[in-house]
Amino acid sequence: MSMMVWSPAPLSASGTSSAAQLLGLQDKLGALKPGMAADIVAVPGNPIADIKAVQSVIFVMKNGVVYKNDRAAAAGK
């Protein structure tokens, strides 16, 4: 019997840079850098090390509009 080891890192890339490349949009999407379109979700901690970090979203930006900003509250914890 084989055992599969799951890692969130490839899943994260599949929803960002890999998807942009697959769609031929790597010049516009898939990275956080100047000139690129980006929606941002921030969580405390490292979701690659602990996937449960995604349960505590503290910042959300879509199309340049901030929808949630609890960064100050998260810093006080």
PQR file with spaces between the fields and no chain letter, atoms N, CA, C, O and H, PARSE charges and radii, in Angstrom:
ATOM       1  N    MET     1       0.845   -1.172    0.000 -0.4000 1.5000
ATOM       2  CA   MET     1       0.000    0.000    0.000 -0.0000 2.0000
ATOM       3  C    MET     1       0.890    1.236    0.000  0.5500 1.7000
ATOM       4  O    MET     1       1.824    1.333    0.796 -0.5500 1.4000
ATOM       5  N    SER     2       0.603    2.177   -0.890 -0.4000 1.5000
ATOM       6  CA   SER     2       1.382    3.417   -0.931 -0.0000 2.0000
ATOM       7  C    SER     2       0.691    4.484   -0.107  0.5500 1.7000
ATOM       8  O    SER     2      -0.527    4.466    0.071 -0.5500 1.4000
ATOM       9  H    SER     2      -0.155    2.099   -1.536  0.4000 1.0000
ATOM      10  N    MET     3       1.483    5.407    0.389 -0.4000 1.5000
ATOM      11  CA   MET     3       0.962    6.480    1.221 -0.0000 2.0000
ATOM      12  C    MET     3       1.234    7.803    0.509  0.5500 1.7000
ATOM      13  O    MET     3       2.355    8.056    0.069 -0.5500 1.4000
ATOM      14  H    MET     3       2.472    5.422    0.245  0.4000 1.0000
ATOM      15  N    MET     4       0.222    8.633    0.400 -0.4000 1.5000
ATOM      16  CA   MET     4       0.370    9.924   -0.246 -0.0000 2.0000
ATOM      17  C    MET     4       0.628   10.981    0.813  0.5500 1.7000
ATOM      18  O    MET     4      -0.100   11.070    1.801 -0.5500 1.4000
ATOM      19  H    MET     4      -0.689    8.428    0.758  0.4000 1.0000
ATOM      20  N    VAL     5       1.661   11.779    0.607 -0.4000 1.5000
ATOM      21  CA   VAL     5       1.970   12.879    1.517 -0.0000 2.0000
ATOM      22  C    VAL     5       1.465   14.152    0.869  0.5500 1.7000
ATOM      23  O    VAL     5       1.853   14.475   -0.254 -0.5500 1.4000
ATOM      24  H    VAL     5       2.253   11.707   -0.196  0.4000 1.0000
ATOM      25  N    TRP     6       0.609   14.872    1.561 -0.4000 1.5000
ATOM      26  CA   TRP     6      -0.016   16.080    1.041 -0.0000 2.0000
ATOM      27  C    TRP     6       0.750   17.306    1.497  0.5500 1.7000
ATOM      28  O    TRP     6       1.173   17.389    2.650 -0.5500 1.4000
ATOM      29  H    TRP     6       0.293   14.610    2.473  0.4000 1.0000
ATOM      30  N    SER     7       0.928   18.248    0.600 -0.4000 1.5000
ATOM      31  CA   SER     7       1.574   19.515    0.918 -0.0000 2.0000
ATOM      32  C    SER     7       0.768   20.643    0.291  0.5500 1.7000
ATOM      33  O    SER     7       0.384   20.543   -0.875 -0.5500 1.4000
ATOM      34  H    SER     7       0.585   18.180   -0.337  0.4000 1.0000
ATOM      35  N    PRO     8       0.499   21.719    1.037 -0.5600 1.5000
ATOM      36  CA   PRO     8      -0.269   22.826    0.481  0.2800 2.0000
ATOM      37  C    PRO     8       0.513   23.688   -0.509  0.5500 1.7000
ATOM      38  O    PRO     8      -0.100   24.466   -1.240 -0.5500 1.4000
ATOM      39  N    ALA     9       1.840   23.582   -0.561 -0.4000 1.5000
ATOM      40  CA   ALA     9       2.637   24.426   -1.455 -0.0000 2.0000
ATOM      41  C    ALA     9       2.247   24.255   -2.921  0.5500 1.7000
ATOM      42  O    ALA     9       2.018   25.259   -3.596 -0.5500 1.4000
ATOM      43  H    ALA     9       2.338   22.950    0.033  0.4000 1.0000
ATOM      44  N    PRO    10       2.162   23.025   -3.446 -0.5600 1.5000
ATOM      45  CA   PRO    10       1.749   22.894   -4.844  0.2800 2.0000
ATOM      46  C    PRO    10       0.330   23.394   -5.102  0.5500 1.7000
ATOM      47  O    PRO    10       0.037   23.905   -6.183 -0.5500 1.4000
ATOM      48  N    LEU    11      -0.548   23.249   -4.115 -0.4000 1.5000
ATOM      49  CA   LEU    11      -1.912   23.748   -4.279 -0.0000 2.0000
ATOM      50  C    LEU    11      -1.922   25.266   -4.390  0.5500 1.7000
ATOM      51  O    LEU    11      -2.668   25.831   -5.189 -0.5500 1.4000
ATOM      52  H    LEU    11      -0.311   22.834   -3.237  0.4000 1.0000
ATOM      53  N    SER    12      -1.100   25.917   -3.593 -0.4000 1.5000
ATOM      54  CA   SER    12      -1.010   27.366   -3.649 -0.0000 2.0000
ATOM      55  C    SER    12      -0.522   27.820   -5.016  0.5500 1.7000
ATOM      56  O    SER    12      -1.081   28.754   -5.590 -0.5500 1.4000
ATOM      57  H    SER    12      -0.494   25.458   -2.944  0.4000 1.0000
ATOM      58  N    ALA    13       0.497   27.183   -5.539 -0.4000 1.5000
ATOM      59  CA   ALA    13       1.020   27.544   -6.862 -0.0000 2.0000
ATOM      60  C    ALA    13       0.004   27.246   -7.954  0.5500 1.7000
ATOM      61  O    ALA    13      -0.077   27.979   -8.940 -0.5500 1.4000
ATOM      62  H    ALA    13       0.951   26.424   -5.073  0.4000 1.0000
ATOM      63  N    SER    14      -0.769   26.181   -7.790 -0.4000 1.5000
ATOM      64  CA   SER    14      -1.738   25.833   -8.835 -0.0000 2.0000
ATOM      65  C    SER    14      -2.830   26.882   -8.964  0.5500 1.7000
ATOM      66  O    SER    14      -3.422   27.029  -10.034 -0.5500 1.4000
ATOM      67  H    SER    14      -0.703   25.586   -6.989  0.4000 1.0000
ATOM      68  N    GLY    15      -3.105   27.610   -7.897 -0.4000 1.5000
ATOM      69  CA   GLY    15      -4.122   28.654   -7.935 -0.0000 2.0000
ATOM      70  C    GLY    15      -3.568   30.021   -8.289  0.5500 1.7000
ATOM      71  O    GLY    15      -4.322   30.990   -8.381 -0.5500 1.4000
ATOM      72  H    GLY    15      -2.625   27.491   -7.028  0.4000 1.0000
ATOM      73  N    THR    16      -2.253   30.114   -8.490 -0.4000 1.5000
ATOM      74  CA   THR    16      -1.650   31.424   -8.754 -0.0000 2.0000
ATOM      75  C    THR    16      -0.759   31.365   -9.988  0.5500 1.7000
ATOM      76  O    THR    16      -1.248   31.448  -11.115 -0.5500 1.4000
ATOM      77  H    THR    16      -1.640   29.327   -8.416  0.4000 1.0000
ATOM      78  N    SER    17       0.534   31.221   -9.781 -0.4000 1.5000
ATOM      79  CA   SER    17       1.486   31.300  -10.897 -0.0000 2.0000
ATOM      80  C    SER    17       1.307   30.199  -11.923  0.5500 1.7000
ATOM      81  O    SER    17       1.407   30.466  -13.121 -0.5500 1.4000
ATOM      82  H    SER    17       0.931   31.154   -8.866  0.4000 1.0000
ATOM      83  N    SER    18       1.050   28.983  -11.502 -0.4000 1.5000
ATOM      84  CA   SER    18       0.871   27.888  -12.458 -0.0000 2.0000
ATOM      85  C    SER    18      -0.374   28.100  -13.317  0.5500 1.7000
ATOM      86  O    SER    18      -0.353   27.846  -14.521 -0.5500 1.4000
ATOM      87  H    SER    18       0.969   28.767  -10.529  0.4000 1.0000
ATOM      88  N    ALA    19      -1.446   28.561  -12.702 -0.4000 1.5000
ATOM      89  CA   ALA    19      -2.686   28.815  -13.448 -0.0000 2.0000
ATOM      90  C    ALA    19      -2.478   29.946  -14.448  0.5500 1.7000
ATOM      91  O    ALA    19      -2.943   29.862  -15.585 -0.5500 1.4000
ATOM      92  H    ALA    19      -1.463   28.767  -11.724  0.4000 1.0000
ATOM      93  N    ALA    20      -1.781   31.007  -14.033 -0.4000 1.5000
ATOM      94  CA   ALA    20      -1.523   32.123  -14.945 -0.0000 2.0000
ATOM      95  C    ALA    20      -0.702   31.666  -16.142  0.5500 1.7000
ATOM      96  O    ALA    20      -0.967   32.070  -17.275 -0.5500 1.4000
ATOM      97  H    ALA    20      -1.404   31.075  -13.109  0.4000 1.0000
ATOM      98  N    GLN    21       0.290   30.828  -15.892 -0.4000 1.5000
ATOM      99  CA   GLN    21       1.122   30.326  -16.984 -0.0000 2.0000
ATOM     100  C    GLN    21       0.309   29.438  -17.925  0.5500 1.7000
ATOM     101  O    GLN    21       0.430   29.543  -19.146 -0.5500 1.4000
ATOM     102  H    GLN    21       0.505   30.499  -14.972  0.4000 1.0000
ATOM     103  N    LEU    22      -0.505   28.579  -17.360 -0.4000 1.5000
ATOM     104  CA   LEU    22      -1.337   27.688  -18.166 -0.0000 2.0000
ATOM     105  C    LEU    22      -2.266   28.480  -19.087  0.5500 1.7000
ATOM     106  O    LEU    22      -2.517   28.081  -20.224 -0.5500 1.4000
ATOM     107  H    LEU    22      -0.603   28.494  -16.369  0.4000 1.0000
ATOM     108  N    LEU    23      -2.769   29.601  -18.584 -0.4000 1.5000
ATOM     109  CA   LEU    23      -3.685   30.439  -19.358 -0.0000 2.0000
ATOM     110  C    LEU    23      -2.963   31.445  -20.264  0.5500 1.7000
ATOM     111  O    LEU    23      -3.604   32.201  -20.995 -0.5500 1.4000
ATOM     112  H    LEU    23      -2.565   29.925  -17.660  0.4000 1.0000
ATOM     113  N    GLY    24      -1.631   31.448  -20.208 -0.4000 1.5000
ATOM     114  CA   GLY    24      -0.865   32.397  -21.014 -0.0000 2.0000
ATOM     115  C    GLY    24      -0.948   33.824  -20.498  0.5500 1.7000
ATOM     116  O    GLY    24      -0.759   34.774  -21.259 -0.5500 1.4000
ATOM     117  H    GLY    24      -1.111   30.835  -19.614  0.4000 1.0000
ATOM     118  N    LEU    25      -1.231   33.980  -19.206 -0.4000 1.5000
ATOM     119  CA   LEU    25      -1.399   35.308  -18.612 -0.0000 2.0000
ATOM     120  C    LEU    25      -0.299   35.638  -17.605  0.5500 1.7000
ATOM     121  O    LEU    25      -0.486   36.513  -16.760 -0.5500 1.4000
ATOM     122  H    LEU    25      -1.384   33.209  -18.589  0.4000 1.0000
ATOM     123  N    GLN    26       0.848   34.952  -17.680 -0.4000 1.5000
ATOM     124  CA   GLN    26       1.911   35.138  -16.704 -0.0000 2.0000
ATOM     125  C    GLN    26       2.494   36.552  -16.713  0.5500 1.7000
ATOM     126  O    GLN    26       3.167   36.939  -15.757 -0.5500 1.4000
ATOM     127  H    GLN    26       1.000   34.241  -18.367  0.4000 1.0000
ATOM     128  N    ASP    27       2.251   37.332  -17.773 -0.4000 1.5000
ATOM     129  CA   ASP    27       2.714   38.724  -17.803 -0.0000 2.0000
ATOM     130  C    ASP    27       1.763   39.658  -17.069  0.5500 1.7000
ATOM     131  O    ASP    27       2.093   40.821  -16.839 -0.5500 1.4000
ATOM     132  H    ASP    27       1.705   37.017  -18.550  0.4000 1.0000
ATOM     133  N    LYS    28       0.585   39.161  -16.700 -0.4000 1.5000
ATOM     134  CA   LYS    28      -0.429   39.989  -16.034 -0.0000 2.0000
ATOM     135  C    LYS    28      -0.842   39.455  -14.676  0.5500 1.7000
ATOM     136  O    LYS    28      -1.230   40.227  -13.799 -0.5500 1.4000
ATOM     137  H    LYS    28       0.316   38.216  -16.887  0.4000 1.0000
ATOM     138  N    LEU    29      -0.763   38.134  -14.487 -0.4000 1.5000
ATOM     139  CA   LEU    29      -1.272   37.484  -13.270 -0.0000 2.0000
ATOM     140  C    LEU    29      -0.256   36.508  -12.698  0.5500 1.7000
ATOM     141  O    LEU    29       0.690   36.106  -13.375 -0.5500 1.4000
ATOM     142  H    LEU    29      -0.448   37.507  -15.199  0.4000 1.0000
ATOM     143  N    GLY    30      -0.467   36.130  -11.434 -0.4000 1.5000
ATOM     144  CA   GLY    30       0.295   35.032  -10.850 -0.0000 2.0000
ATOM     145  C    GLY    30       1.456   35.433   -9.973  0.5500 1.7000
ATOM     146  O    GLY    30       2.156   34.566   -9.449 -0.5500 1.4000
ATOM     147  H    GLY    30      -1.236   36.457  -10.884  0.4000 1.0000
ATOM     148  N    ALA    31       1.685   36.736   -9.797 -0.4000 1.5000
ATOM     149  CA   ALA    31       2.783   37.193   -8.948 -0.0000 2.0000
ATOM     150  C    ALA    31       2.427   38.540   -8.329  0.5500 1.7000
ATOM     151  O    ALA    31       1.623   39.298   -8.871 -0.5500 1.4000
ATOM     152  H    ALA    31       1.116   37.440  -10.222  0.4000 1.0000
ATOM     153  N    LEU    32       3.034   38.818   -7.197 -0.4000 1.5000
ATOM     154  CA   LEU    32       2.863   40.123   -6.554 -0.0000 2.0000
ATOM     155  C    LEU    32       4.073   40.971   -6.900  0.5500 1.7000
ATOM     156  O    LEU    32       5.108   40.908   -6.236 -0.5500 1.4000
ATOM     157  H    LEU    32       3.687   38.202   -6.756  0.4000 1.0000
ATOM     158  N    LYS    33       3.928   41.765   -7.948 -0.4000 1.5000
ATOM     159  CA   LYS    33       4.986   42.688   -8.325 -0.0000 2.0000
ATOM     160  C    LYS    33       4.367   43.823   -9.136  0.5500 1.7000
ATOM     161  O    LYS    33       3.260   43.682   -9.654 -0.5500 1.4000
ATOM     162  H    LYS    33       3.087   41.816   -8.488  0.4000 1.0000
ATOM     163  N    PRO    34       5.079   44.956   -9.250 -0.5600 1.5000
ATOM     164  CA   PRO    34       4.523   46.113   -9.955  0.2800 2.0000
ATOM     165  C    PRO    34       4.051   45.771  -11.362  0.5500 1.7000
ATOM     166  O    PRO    34       4.712   45.045  -12.104 -0.5500 1.4000
ATOM     167  N    GLY    35       2.888   46.317  -11.705 -0.4000 1.5000
ATOM     168  CA   GLY    35       2.326   46.130  -13.031 -0.0000 2.0000
ATOM     169  C    GLY    35       1.453   44.905  -13.190  0.5500 1.7000
ATOM     170  O    GLY    35       0.826   44.725  -14.234 -0.5500 1.4000
ATOM     171  H    GLY    35       2.351   46.907  -11.102  0.4000 1.0000
ATOM     172  N    MET    36       1.400   44.059  -12.173 -0.4000 1.5000
ATOM     173  CA   MET    36       0.604   42.838  -12.242 -0.0000 2.0000
ATOM     174  C    MET    36      -0.742   43.071  -11.548  0.5500 1.7000
ATOM     175  O    MET    36      -0.821   43.801  -10.560 -0.5500 1.4000
ATOM     176  H    MET    36       1.909   44.206  -11.325  0.4000 1.0000
ATOM     177  N    ALA    37      -1.795   42.444  -12.076 -0.4000 1.5000
ATOM     178  CA   ALA    37      -3.096   42.465  -11.406 -0.0000 2.0000
ATOM     179  C    ALA    37      -3.025   41.463  -10.261  0.5500 1.7000
ATOM     180  O    ALA    37      -2.495   40.365  -10.431 -0.5500 1.4000
ATOM     181  H    ALA    37      -1.730   41.851  -12.879  0.4000 1.0000
ATOM     182  N    ALA    38      -3.546   41.825   -9.112 -0.4000 1.5000
ATOM     183  CA   ALA    38      -3.439   40.913   -7.975 -0.0000 2.0000
ATOM     184  C    ALA    38      -4.606   41.075   -7.018  0.5500 1.7000
ATOM     185  O    ALA    38      -5.017   42.191   -6.699 -0.5500 1.4000
ATOM     186  H    ALA    38      -3.976   42.717   -8.973  0.4000 1.0000
ATOM     187  N    ASP    39      -5.126   39.966   -6.571 -0.4000 1.5000
ATOM     188  CA   ASP    39      -6.034   39.915   -5.434 -0.0000 2.0000
ATOM     189  C    ASP    39      -5.205   39.313   -4.314  0.5500 1.7000
ATOM     190  O    ASP    39      -4.471   38.350   -4.536 -0.5500 1.4000
ATOM     191  H    ASP    39      -4.793   39.059   -6.830  0.4000 1.0000
ATOM     192  N    ILE    40      -5.311   39.864   -3.121 -0.4000 1.5000
ATOM     193  CA   ILE    40      -4.444   39.454   -2.025 -0.0000 2.0000
ATOM     194  C    ILE    40      -5.278   38.979   -0.842  0.5500 1.7000
ATOM     195  O    ILE    40      -6.249   39.626   -0.452 -0.5500 1.4000
ATOM     196  H    ILE    40      -5.908   40.647   -2.941  0.4000 1.0000
ATOM     197  N    VAL    41      -4.891   37.854   -0.286 -0.4000 1.5000
ATOM     198  CA   VAL    41      -5.456   37.351    0.961 -0.0000 2.0000
ATOM     199  C    VAL    41      -4.278   37.084    1.884  0.5500 1.7000
ATOM     200  O    VAL    41      -3.366   36.338    1.527 -0.5500 1.4000
ATOM     201  H    VAL    41      -4.102   37.328   -0.604  0.4000 1.0000
ATOM     202  N    ALA    42      -4.289   37.688    3.072 -0.4000 1.5000
ATOM     203  CA   ALA    42      -3.199   37.502    4.031 -0.0000 2.0000
ATOM     204  C    ALA    42      -3.710   36.779    5.263  0.5500 1.7000
ATOM     205  O    ALA    42      -4.817   37.025    5.744 -0.5500 1.4000
ATOM     206  H    ALA    42      -5.029   38.294    3.363  0.4000 1.0000
ATOM     207  N    VAL    43      -2.876   35.885    5.758 -0.4000 1.5000
ATOM     208  CA   VAL    43      -3.189   35.119    6.962 -0.0000 2.0000
ATOM     209  C    VAL    43      -2.004   35.218    7.919  0.5500 1.7000
ATOM     210  O    VAL    43      -0.872   35.422    7.479 -0.5500 1.4000
ATOM     211  H    VAL    43      -1.977   35.685    5.368  0.4000 1.0000
ATOM     212  N    PRO    44      -2.250   35.076    9.215 -0.5600 1.5000
ATOM     213  CA   PRO    44      -1.120   35.084   10.147  0.2800 2.0000
ATOM     214  C    PRO    44      -0.391   33.743   10.063  0.5500 1.7000
ATOM     215  O    PRO    44      -1.020   32.684   10.064 -0.5500 1.4000
ATOM     216  N    GLY    45       0.890   33.797    9.992 -0.4000 1.5000
ATOM     217  CA   GLY    45       1.655   32.559    9.932 -0.0000 2.0000
ATOM     218  C    GLY    45       1.906   32.106    8.508  0.5500 1.7000
ATOM     219  O    GLY    45       1.686   32.850    7.552 -0.5500 1.4000
ATOM     220  H    GLY    45       1.400   34.657    9.991  0.4000 1.0000
ATOM     221  N    ASN    46       2.362   30.892    8.388 -0.4000 1.5000
ATOM     222  CA   ASN    46       2.760   30.318    7.103 -0.0000 2.0000
ATOM     223  C    ASN    46       1.809   29.187    6.734  0.5500 1.7000
ATOM     224  O    ASN    46       1.888   28.111    7.326 -0.5500 1.4000
ATOM     225  H    ASN    46       2.540   30.288    9.164  0.4000 1.0000
ATOM     226  N    PRO    47       0.915   29.398    5.778 -0.5600 1.5000
ATOM     227  CA   PRO    47      -0.042   28.345    5.432  0.2800 2.0000
ATOM     228  C    PRO    47       0.614   27.111    4.809  0.5500 1.7000
ATOM     229  O    PRO    47       0.004   26.043    4.778 -0.5500 1.4000
ATOM     230  N    ILE    48       1.836   27.242    4.317 -0.4000 1.5000
ATOM     231  CA   ILE    48       2.538   26.067    3.793 -0.0000 2.0000
ATOM     232  C    ILE    48       2.982   25.169    4.937  0.5500 1.7000
ATOM     233  O    ILE    48       2.970   23.944    4.816 -0.5500 1.4000
ATOM     234  H    ILE    48       2.332   28.110    4.342  0.4000 1.0000
ATOM     235  N    ALA    49       3.377   25.786    6.058 -0.4000 1.5000
ATOM     236  CA   ALA    49       3.779   25.017    7.233 -0.0000 2.0000
ATOM     237  C    ALA    49       2.575   24.539    8.037  0.5500 1.7000
ATOM     238  O    ALA    49       2.607   23.458    8.624 -0.5500 1.4000
ATOM     239  H    ALA    49       3.387   26.781    6.157  0.4000 1.0000
ATOM     240  N    ASP    50       1.509   25.347    8.065 -0.4000 1.5000
ATOM     241  CA   ASP    50       0.315   25.007    8.841 -0.0000 2.0000
ATOM     242  C    ASP    50      -0.913   25.484    8.073  0.5500 1.7000
ATOM     243  O    ASP    50      -1.271   26.661    8.136 -0.5500 1.4000
ATOM     244  H    ASP    50       1.483   26.226    7.588  0.4000 1.0000
ATOM     245  N    ILE    51      -1.551   24.582    7.358 -0.4000 1.5000
ATOM     246  CA   ILE    51      -2.692   24.918    6.503 -0.0000 2.0000
ATOM     247  C    ILE    51      -3.836   25.562    7.290  0.5500 1.7000
ATOM     248  O    ILE    51      -4.660   26.262    6.702 -0.5500 1.4000
ATOM     249  H    ILE    51      -1.261   23.626    7.307  0.4000 1.0000
ATOM     250  N    LYS    52      -3.904   25.342    8.594 -0.4000 1.5000
ATOM     251  CA   LYS    52      -4.974   25.938    9.408 -0.0000 2.0000
ATOM     252  C    LYS    52      -4.869   27.459    9.472  0.5500 1.7000
ATOM     253  O    LYS    52      -5.814   28.127    9.894 -0.5500 1.4000
ATOM     254  H    LYS    52      -3.235   24.773    9.072  0.4000 1.0000
ATOM     255  N    ALA    53      -3.743   28.005    9.063 -0.4000 1.5000
ATOM     256  CA   ALA    53      -3.591   29.469    9.041 -0.0000 2.0000
ATOM     257  C    ALA    53      -4.624   30.115    8.126  0.5500 1.7000
ATOM     258  O    ALA    53      -5.012   31.262    8.349 -0.5500 1.4000
ATOM     259  H    ALA    53      -2.976   27.463    8.721  0.4000 1.0000
ATOM     260  N    VAL    54      -5.071   29.403    7.106 -0.4000 1.5000
ATOM     261  CA   VAL    54      -6.050   29.982    6.172 -0.0000 2.0000
ATOM     262  C    VAL    54      -7.428   30.144    6.803  0.5500 1.7000
ATOM     263  O    VAL    54      -8.318   30.752    6.208 -0.5500 1.4000
ATOM     264  H    VAL    54      -4.756   28.472    6.924  0.4000 1.0000
ATOM     265  N    GLN    55      -7.604   29.609    7.992 -0.4000 1.5000
ATOM     266  CA   GLN    55      -8.881   29.771    8.703 -0.0000 2.0000
ATOM     267  C    GLN    55      -8.976   31.132    9.388  0.5500 1.7000
ATOM     268  O    GLN    55     -10.038   31.496    9.893 -0.5500 1.4000
ATOM     269  H    GLN    55      -6.881   29.115    8.476  0.4000 1.0000
ATOM     270  N    SER    56      -7.873   31.890    9.408 -0.4000 1.5000
ATOM     271  CA   SER    56      -7.839   33.187   10.091 -0.0000 2.0000
ATOM     272  C    SER    56      -7.397   34.285    9.141  0.5500 1.7000
ATOM     273  O    SER    56      -6.326   34.864    9.323 -0.5500 1.4000
ATOM     274  H    SER    56      -7.010   31.595    8.997  0.4000 1.0000
ATOM     275  N    VAL    57      -8.194   34.577    8.145 -0.4000 1.5000
ATOM     276  CA   VAL    57      -7.859   35.612    7.169 -0.0000 2.0000
ATOM     277  C    VAL    57      -7.898   36.972    7.846  0.5500 1.7000
ATOM     278  O    VAL    57      -8.878   37.314    8.508 -0.5500 1.4000
ATOM     279  H    VAL    57      -9.064   34.107    7.997  0.4000 1.0000
ATOM     280  N    ILE    58      -6.812   37.761    7.677 -0.4000 1.5000
ATOM     281  CA   ILE    58      -6.748   39.074    8.324 -0.0000 2.0000
ATOM     282  C    ILE    58      -6.754   40.233    7.332  0.5500 1.7000
ATOM     283  O    ILE    58      -6.957   41.382    7.726 -0.5500 1.4000
ATOM     284  H    ILE    58      -6.016   37.483    7.140  0.4000 1.0000
ATOM     285  N    PHE    59      -6.532   39.943    6.039 -0.4000 1.5000
ATOM     286  CA   PHE    59      -6.499   41.015    5.045 -0.0000 2.0000
ATOM     287  C    PHE    59      -6.977   40.470    3.707  0.5500 1.7000
ATOM     288  O    PHE    59      -6.555   39.399    3.273 -0.5500 1.4000
ATOM     289  H    PHE    59      -6.368   39.010    5.719  0.4000 1.0000
ATOM     290  N    VAL    60      -7.875   41.233    3.051 -0.4000 1.5000
ATOM     291  CA   VAL    60      -8.369   40.851    1.725 -0.0000 2.0000
ATOM     292  C    VAL    60      -8.410   42.099    0.842  0.5500 1.7000
ATOM     293  O    VAL    60      -8.992   43.118    1.213 -0.5500 1.4000
ATOM     294  H    VAL    60      -8.218   42.104    3.404  0.4000 1.0000
ATOM     295  N    MET    61      -7.777   41.999   -0.338 -0.4000 1.5000
ATOM     296  CA   MET    61      -7.840   43.060   -1.339 -0.0000 2.0000
ATOM     297  C    MET    61      -8.211   42.422   -2.678  0.5500 1.7000
ATOM     298  O    MET    61      -7.631   41.414   -3.081 -0.5500 1.4000
ATOM     299  H    MET    61      -7.304   41.171   -0.639  0.4000 1.0000
ATOM     300  N    LYS    62      -9.185   43.023   -3.358 -0.4000 1.5000
ATOM     301  CA   LYS    62      -9.593   42.542   -4.676 -0.0000 2.0000
ATOM     302  C    LYS    62      -9.715   43.739   -5.604  0.5500 1.7000
ATOM     303  O    LYS    62     -10.384   44.723   -5.290 -0.5500 1.4000
ATOM     304  H    LYS    62      -9.657   43.842   -3.031  0.4000 1.0000
ATOM     305  N    ASN    63      -9.065   43.639   -6.741 -0.4000 1.5000
ATOM     306  CA   ASN    63      -9.073   44.727   -7.726 -0.0000 2.0000
ATOM     307  C    ASN    63      -8.688   46.070   -7.105  0.5500 1.7000
ATOM     308  O    ASN    63      -9.244   47.106   -7.470 -0.5500 1.4000
ATOM     309  H    ASN    63      -8.522   42.839   -6.996  0.4000 1.0000
ATOM     310  N    GLY    64      -7.748   46.054   -6.178 -0.4000 1.5000
ATOM     311  CA   GLY    64      -7.262   47.279   -5.555 -0.0000 2.0000
ATOM     312  C    GLY    64      -8.128   47.837   -4.446  0.5500 1.7000
ATOM     313  O    GLY    64      -7.804   48.883   -3.885 -0.5500 1.4000
ATOM     314  H    GLY    64      -7.296   45.213   -5.881  0.4000 1.0000
ATOM     315  N    VAL    65      -9.228   47.165   -4.113 -0.4000 1.5000
ATOM     316  CA   VAL    65     -10.124   47.611   -3.049 -0.0000 2.0000
ATOM     317  C    VAL    65      -9.929   46.708   -1.838  0.5500 1.7000
ATOM     318  O    VAL    65     -10.014   45.484   -1.947 -0.5500 1.4000
ATOM     319  H    VAL    65      -9.491   46.315   -4.569  0.4000 1.0000
ATOM     320  N    VAL    66      -9.666   47.322   -0.672 -0.4000 1.5000
ATOM     321  CA   VAL    66      -9.503   46.557    0.567 -0.0000 2.0000
ATOM     322  C    VAL    66     -10.883   46.236    1.123  0.5500 1.7000
ATOM     323  O    VAL    66     -11.684   47.135    1.377 -0.5500 1.4000
ATOM     324  H    VAL    66      -9.597   48.316   -0.583  0.4000 1.0000
ATOM     325  N    TYR    67     -11.154   44.942    1.311 -0.4000 1.5000
ATOM     326  CA   TYR    67     -12.435   44.492    1.846 -0.0000 2.0000
ATOM     327  C    TYR    67     -12.335   44.112    3.315  0.5500 1.7000
ATOM     328  O    TYR    67     -13.331   44.155    4.037 -0.5500 1.4000
ATOM     329  H    TYR    67     -10.502   44.212    1.105  0.4000 1.0000
ATOM     330  N    LYS    68     -11.159   43.746    3.753 -0.4000 1.5000
ATOM     331  CA   LYS    68     -10.956   43.390    5.156 -0.0000 2.0000
ATOM     332  C    LYS    68      -9.537   43.769    5.524  0.5500 1.7000
ATOM     333  O    LYS    68      -8.598   43.497    4.776 -0.5500 1.4000
ATOM     334  H    LYS    68     -10.351   43.711    3.166  0.4000 1.0000
ATOM     335  N    ASN    69      -9.380   44.407    6.700 -0.4000 1.5000
ATOM     336  CA   ASN    69      -8.051   44.791    7.163 -0.0000 2.0000
ATOM     337  C    ASN    69      -7.995   44.677    8.677  0.5500 1.7000
ATOM     338  O    ASN    69      -8.229   45.650    9.394 -0.5500 1.4000
ATOM     339  H    ASN    69     -10.143   44.628    7.308  0.4000 1.0000
ATOM     340  N    ASP    70      -7.684   43.486    9.149 -0.4000 1.5000
ATOM     341  CA   ASP    70      -7.558   43.244   10.590 -0.0000 2.0000
ATOM     342  C    ASP    70      -6.092   43.078   10.972  0.5500 1.7000
ATOM     343  O    ASP    70      -5.785   42.430   11.972 -0.5500 1.4000
ATOM     344  H    ASP    70      -7.494   42.696    8.566  0.4000 1.0000
ATOM     345  N    ARG    71      -5.182   43.655   10.186 -0.4000 1.5000
ATOM     346  CA   ARG    71      -3.745   43.496   10.455 -0.0000 2.0000
ATOM     347  C    ARG    71      -3.358   44.083   11.795  0.5500 1.7000
ATOM     348  O    ARG    71      -2.539   43.491   12.498 -0.5500 1.4000
ATOM     349  H    ARG    71      -5.431   44.181    9.372  0.4000 1.0000
ATOM     350  N    ALA    72      -3.909   45.218   12.177 -0.4000 1.5000
ATOM     351  CA   ALA    72      -3.567   45.840   13.460 -0.0000 2.0000
ATOM     352  C    ALA    72      -4.031   44.949   14.610  0.5500 1.7000
ATOM     353  O    ALA    72      -3.311   44.783   15.595 -0.5500 1.4000
ATOM     354  H    ALA    72      -4.574   45.699   11.606  0.4000 1.0000
ATOM     355  N    ALA    73      -5.215   44.383   14.494 -0.4000 1.5000
ATOM     356  CA   ALA    73      -5.731   43.499   15.542 -0.0000 2.0000
ATOM     357  C    ALA    73      -4.862   42.232   15.639  0.5500 1.7000
ATOM     358  O    ALA    73      -4.596   41.742   16.736 -0.5500 1.4000
ATOM     359  H    ALA    73      -5.800   44.518   13.694  0.4000 1.0000
ATOM     360  N    ALA    74      -4.428   41.713   14.498 -0.4000 1.5000
ATOM     361  CA   ALA    74      -3.599   40.505   14.493 -0.0000 2.0000
ATOM     362  C    ALA    74      -2.230   40.778   15.101  0.5500 1.7000
ATOM     363  O    ALA    74      -1.658   39.894   15.739 -0.5500 1.4000
ATOM     364  H    ALA    74      -4.644   42.110   13.606  0.4000 1.0000
ATOM     365  N    ALA    75      -1.691   41.984   14.918 -0.4000 1.5000
ATOM     366  CA   ALA    75      -0.379   42.334   15.465 -0.0000 2.0000
ATOM     367  C    ALA    75      -0.422   42.428   16.981  0.5500 1.7000
ATOM     368  O    ALA    75       0.590   42.197   17.644 -0.5500 1.4000
ATOM     369  H    ALA    75      -2.156   42.701   14.400  0.4000 1.0000
ATOM     370  N    GLY    76      -1.575   42.765   17.538 -0.4000 1.5000
ATOM     371  CA   GLY    76      -1.715   42.894   18.986 -0.0000 2.0000
ATOM     372  C    GLY    76      -1.873   41.581   19.710  0.5500 1.7000
ATOM     373  O    GLY    76      -1.839   41.553   20.940 -0.5500 1.4000
ATOM     374  H    GLY    76      -2.397   42.953   17.000  0.4000 1.0000
ATOM     375  N    LYS    77      -2.047   40.483   18.981 -0.4000 1.5000
ATOM     376  CA   LYS    77      -2.247   39.176   19.619 -0.0000 2.0000
ATOM     377  C    LYS    77      -0.974   38.651   20.207  0.5500 1.7000
ATOM     378  O    LYS    77      -0.962   37.563   20.783 -0.5500 1.4000
ATOM     379  H    LYS    77      -2.074   40.505   17.982  0.4000 1.0000
